[in-house]
Amino acid sequence: QHLVEFTQRERDVLASLAKGLSDKDVAEETGMSRFTVATHLRQIRMKTGLSSRLEMALFAIGVLLPESIRRHPCPSIPPHSSWLRASFITEA
């Protein structure tokens, strides 16, 4: 089983990616610099093995959204993607 631990700021970046925001918009929404956003994106890529913004956004949707919403996913999200089926933990 695959467990990944995210910092609060990484979760903030993931949540912004799930909204489809650009790095500039993520920076504005979170109060981070664009450099800091890029650093968090690199850390998320390293922790998850995901390679694209789209993969990270879909990952964020699959992990961060409430279970009731995930039960009715958008048809464009592959329901059996291995990176969406993995179990994940976050820091308290």
HELIX and SHEET records of a PDB file:
HELIX    1   1 GLN A    8  ALA A   18  1                                  11    
HELIX    2   2 ASP A   23  THR A   30  1                                   8    
HELIX    3   3 ARG A   34  THR A   48  1                                  15    
HELIX    4   4 ARG A   53  LEU A   64  1                                  12    
HELIX    5   5 GLU A   67  ARG A   70  1                                   4    
HELIX    6   6 SER A   82  ARG A   85  1                                   4    
END                                                                             
